């Protein structure tokens, strides 16, 4: 049995009926669960999810009211365990960004990798596999499931 953290883009696409990748995201999660894998959420992923879900449509968001985002986050937390951000996450993040010379927006990816490393979760289900190659994290695309 393998363990995976669900990335923000997988959650968002799974919940977007107009997304060309909705079925792929939903099927990947279903297949992983059917095979007995453990799927987790990360606080950072839920923060990013809320940001996109409540951002106006005009700026590439979903335009949901905060109450809808809150209900969906509660539902996700009921479905999947949350990996807590322990004090060990920051030093691991600092090690990763220093070791790999990470700059700009990629620091957020490194923070997610730090959380996975601290909790010993080896896989990340994401549509952005290439963003995680520098860390040796086993990032897996829904299309690979």
C-alpha positions in Angstrom: 0.0 0.0 0.0 1.4 3.4 -1.0 0.8 6.8 0.4 0.0 9.9 -1.6 -0.7 13.6 -0.9 -3.3 15.1 -3.3 -2.0 18.3 -4.9 -4.2 21.4 -5.2 -4.5 21.0 -9.0 -6.0 17.5 -8.6 -8.6 18.7 -6.1 -9.5 21.7 -8.2 -9.9 19.8 -11.4 -11.8 17.0 -9.8 -14.4 19.6 -8.6 -14.6 21.5 -11.9 -17.2 20.1 -14.2 -15.9 22.3 -17.1 -12.3 21.1 -16.7 -11.0 18.8 -19.5 -9.2 16.9 -16.7 -12.1 16.4 -14.3 -12.7 12.8 -15.2 -9.0 12.0 -15.2 -8.5 13.5 -11.7 -11.6 11.8 -10.2 -10.7 8.4 -11.8 -7.1 8.6 -10.5 -8.3 9.2 -6.9 -10.9 6.4 -7.2 -8.3 4.0 -8.6 -5.8 4.8 -5.9 -8.4 4.2 -3.1 -9.6 1.0 -4.8 -6.1 -0.4 -4.7 -5.9 0.3 -0.9 -3.6 3.3 -1.1 -3.7 6.0 1.6 -4.5 9.6 0.4 -3.7 12.7 2.4 -4.3 16.4 2.4 -1.8 19.1 3.3 -2.8 22.4 4.9 -1.0 24.3 2.1 -3.0 22.5 -0.5 -6.3 23.5 1.2 -5.1 27.1 1.5 -4.4 27.1 -2.2 -7.7 25.4 -3.0 -9.6 28.0 -1.0 -7.7 30.8 -2.8 -8.6 29.5 -6.3 -12.2 28.5 -5.3 -13.1 31.9 -4.0 -11.1 34.0 -6.5 -13.4 35.7 -9.1 -13.9 34.1 -12.5 -12.4 37.1 -14.1 -9.0 36.3 -12.6 -9.0 32.6 -13.2 -10.8 31.5 -10.1 -14.1 29.6 -9.5 -16.0 32.5 -8.0 -17.4 30.5 -5.1 -18.7 32.2 -2.0 -16.5 31.5 1.1 -19.3 29.4 2.5 -19.1 27.0 -0.5 -15.3 26.8 -0.1 -15.7 26.1 3.6 -18.2 23.3 3.0 -16.0 21.7 0.3 -12.9 21.9 2.6 -14.9 20.3 5.4 -16.0 17.5 3.0 -12.4 16.9 1.9 -11.2 16.8 5.5 -13.9 14.2 6.2 -12.7 12.1 3.3 -8.9 12.3 3.7 -6.6 12.7 6.7 -4.7 16.0 7.1 -0.9 15.9 7.5 -0.1 18.4 10.2 2.6 21.1 9.7 5.0 20.2 12.5 8.0 22.3 13.6 10.2 19.9 11.6 8.7 21.2 8.3 10.4 24.6 8.2 14.0 23.3 8.7 13.3 20.6 6.0 12.0 23.3 3.7 15.1 25.5 4.3 17.3 22.5 3.6 15.5 21.8 0.3 15.5 25.4 -1.0 19.2 25.9 -0.1 20.3 22.5 -1.5 18.4 23.0 -4.8 18.8 26.7 -5.2 15.1 27.2 -5.3 13.8 30.7 -6.2 10.5 32.5 -6.8 7.2 30.7 -6.8 8.9 27.3 -6.6 9.5 27.8 -2.9 5.8 26.8 -2.4 6.4 23.5 -4.1 9.5 22.9 -1.9 7.3 23.6 1.2 4.9 20.9 0.1 7.8 18.5 -0.5 9.2 19.3 3.0 5.8 18.3 4.5 5.9 15.0 2.6 9.4 14.3 3.6 8.7 15.0 7.3 5.7 12.6 7.3 7.5 10.0 5.1 4.9 10.2 2.4 6.7 9.2 -0.8 4.1 10.2 -3.5 2.4 13.3 -4.7 -0.5 13.1 -7.1 -0.2 16.2 -9.3 -0.7 17.4 -12.8 2.6 19.3 -12.4 5.0 16.4 -12.2 7.9 18.3 -13.7 7.8 20.9 -10.9 8.7 18.3 -8.4 11.6 16.5 -10.2 14.4 18.4 -8.5 13.5 16.9 -5.1 13.4 13.3 -6.0 9.8 13.1 -4.8 7.8 10.5 -6.6 5.3 12.9 -8.2 2.7 11.0 -10.2 0.3 12.4 -12.8 -3.3 11.2 -12.7 -2.7 9.9 -16.2 -0.1 7.5 -14.8 -2.5 5.8 -12.3 
